[in-house]
Amino acid sequence: MNVTAFLAHPDDELMCAGTLAKFVDAGDTVTLITAFSDDRSDELHACVRILGIDLIELAGSERLFAWTQEAVRHFEPIIARTEPDHLIGHRVVDNNTSHVPLGQILRTIARKNSVPLWEADSAMPGGIETTALANNLLVDIDAQFVRKRQAVQCYASVMSQYPGWSTAIDQRDLLNGWLLHMDAA
């Protein structure tokens, strides 16, 4: 199976890093497409090496961070190159101003091409989606948690800017039951 995660920025993959690693461990081909790259490119590359996923890193343009036909036409062939059987993207109820339109763009592409779509929670521990419904699917990443933790550690720039960020992600995973051997996907 080909799994494609279409996300806005470097570090957004951390919200689903354990899940991406789980797909890799199952023998699936996993590609991360980042719509916008910044000065954390080295950290992003280190992270995808740990997770064992492929990367398409786009320069991105702020005008494409809008839910428009132009943006859908721009991103659709890039996503199509990965021949996705499954898509992962941002929830459209995310409060990040670039996540929302990319989530809408991916919903459009998924519907148009009849590809299943999982919308992942915000990478920010505890989330900032104050009005969003709770998750309806939790993925058991017990076997991938160490790799997810190593992936988080790749982002030294974020950890230095937000002390406690790494620990908060661990706590979010614990509270969501990902380390409690849940019978989930």
C-alpha positions in Angstrom: 0.0 0.0 0.0 1.2 3.6 -0.7 0.5 6.0 2.1 1.0 9.7 1.5 1.0 12.4 4.3 0.5 15.9 2.9 1.4 18.4 5.6 2.2 22.1 5.8 5.6 22.4 7.5 8.6 20.5 8.9 7.7 19.1 12.3 4.0 18.6 11.4 4.8 15.0 10.7 5.3 14.5 14.4 1.5 14.5 15.0 1.4 11.2 13.1 5.0 10.0 13.2 4.2 6.8 15.1 1.5 6.0 12.6 3.8 6.6 9.6 6.4 4.4 11.2 3.7 1.7 11.8 2.8 1.8 8.1 6.6 1.4 7.2 6.9 -1.5 9.6 3.9 -3.2 7.8 5.8 -3.0 4.5 4.0 0.0 3.1 5.6 2.7 1.1 5.2 6.0 3.0 5.8 9.4 1.5 5.7 12.7 3.3 5.0 15.8 1.3 5.7 19.1 3.0 4.1 22.0 1.3 6.4 24.6 2.7 10.0 24.2 3.8 11.9 26.5 6.1 15.2 26.6 8.0 14.4 23.3 9.7 15.1 21.3 6.5 18.1 19.5 8.1 15.9 18.5 11.1 13.2 17.3 8.7 15.6 15.1 6.7 16.9 13.6 9.9 13.4 12.9 11.1 12.3 11.1 7.9 15.5 9.0 8.0 14.5 7.8 11.4 10.9 7.1 10.4 12.0 5.3 7.2 9.8 7.4 4.9 10.3 9.1 1.6 10.1 12.9 1.4 8.9 15.4 -1.2 9.9 18.8 0.1 8.2 21.7 -1.6 9.3 25.3 -1.5 5.7 26.4 -1.2 4.0 29.7 -1.8 1.8 31.5 0.6 -0.8 32.1 -2.1 -1.2 28.3 -2.4 -2.1 28.1 1.3 -5.7 28.8 0.4 -8.5 26.4 -0.6 -8.8 27.4 -4.2 -9.0 25.6 -7.5 -5.6 26.8 -8.4 -4.1 25.2 -5.2 -5.9 22.0 -5.8 -4.7 21.9 -9.4 -1.2 22.6 -8.2 -1.0 20.0 -5.5 -3.0 17.2 -7.1 -0.4 16.0 -9.6 2.3 16.2 -6.9 0.3 13.9 -4.6 -0.7 11.7 -7.6 3.0 10.9 -8.2 3.0 8.9 -5.0 0.0 6.8 -6.3 -1.6 7.0 -2.8 -3.9 4.2 -1.6 -4.3 6.2 1.7 -3.9 9.9 2.6 -3.1 11.6 5.9 -3.4 15.3 6.4 -4.4 18.1 8.7 -7.9 18.4 10.3 -9.8 21.2 8.8 -10.8 22.3 12.4 -7.1 23.0 13.2 -6.5 26.6 14.3 -3.2 26.9 12.4 -3.9 29.2 9.5 -1.9 27.2 7.0 -3.1 23.8 8.2 -6.8 24.5 7.5 -6.6 25.2 3.8 -4.2 22.4 3.2 -6.7 20.1 5.0 -9.4 21.4 2.7 -7.3 20.9 -0.4 -6.5 17.3 0.6 -10.2 16.6 1.3 -11.0 17.8 -2.2 -8.2 15.7 -3.7 -9.2 12.6 -1.7 -12.9 12.9 -2.7 -12.1 13.6 -6.3 -9.9 10.5 -6.5 -11.8 8.2 -4.1 -8.8 7.8 -1.8 -9.3 7.2 2.0 -8.2 10.2 4.2 -7.2 10.3 7.8 -7.2 13.8 9.3 -4.6 14.0 12.2 -4.7 16.2 15.2 -2.5 19.2 15.7 1.1 18.4 16.5 0.9 20.8 19.5 0.6 18.7 22.6 -2.9 18.9 24.0 -4.0 20.5 20.7 -5.4 23.9 20.1 -8.6 22.7 18.5 -10.9 23.9 21.2 -14.1 23.1 19.3 -13.0 20.0 17.5 -14.6 16.6 18.1 -12.5 14.0 19.9 -10.5 11.6 17.8 -12.4 8.7 16.5 -9.4 6.5 15.8 -6.4 5.8 17.9 -3.5 3.9 16.4 -1.5 1.6 18.6 2.1 2.8 18.2 3.6 0.9 21.1 6.1 -0.8 18.8 6.9 2.5 17.1 7.0 4.8 20.1 10.8 4.8 20.4 11.2 5.8 16.8 8.6 8.5 17.2 10.5 9.8 20.3 13.7 9.8 18.3 11.9 11.7 15.5 10.8 14.4 17.9 14.4 14.7 19.2 15.5 15.7 15.6 13.8 19.1 16.1 16.4 20.7 18.4 15.3 24.2 17.2 11.7 23.6 18.3 12.8 22.1 21.6 15.0 25.0 22.4 12.2 27.5 21.6 9.5 25.6 23.5 11.0 23.9 26.6 8.9 20.9 27.7 7.6 20.4 24.1 9.1 16.9 23.8 7.8 15.8 27.2 4.4 17.2 26.4 4.2 15.1 23.2 5.0 12.0 25.3 2.3 12.9 27.7 -0.2 13.5 24.9 0.5 10.0 23.6 0.2 8.5 27.0 -3.1 10.2 27.7 -4.5 9.1 24.3 -3.7 5.5 25.3 -1.1 5.0 22.6 1.2 3.3 25.1 -1.6 1.3 26.8 -1.9 -1.5 24.3 -5.3 -0.4 23.1 -7.1 -2.6 20.5 -7.0 0.0 17.8 -6.0 0.2 14.2 
